[in-house]
Amino acid sequence: MKQMDTYNLYIEQEDNYYKQLETIEQCQSAIFDYIYRSGSRCDKLTVQDILLSVHHLEDSIRVQLLHLKLEKAYLAYVMKKPT
């Protein structure tokens, strides 16, 4: 695979990670909104467990994104070097 193809793939993966993070934020907001409206119908410990699971998922995606951005930066450096 050519370097430019790999770089473009990194961009696509990065966009996908950002979309996943945005989705997680929307889900967290929906949970908080539901609690605001109907909190008495929720088991607090269960909601905490759900939010912690979502948070762990977010952390995992952020770590993957960090690694991807690092690889992308190194690849960009290699691509700019004169041959």
C-alpha positions, 0 to 999 in steps of 0.5 A: 500500500502506498504511503498516501493510501495509508495516510488517507486510511488514517484520516478515514479512521480518525473521522470514524473515531471522532464520530464514535466519540460524538455518539458517546457524548450524545448518549451520555447527554440522553442519559442525564436528560432522562434522569433529570426528567424521570430520575425516580424511575431509575436505579442509581447504581445501575445508572452509575454502572452504565455511565462507567461502562460508557466512560470506559468505552470512551477512554478506549476510543480516545487511546486508539485515536491517540495511537492513530494520530501518532502514526499519522504524524510519523507518516506525514513526517516521512512523506514530507522528506525529500526522496 
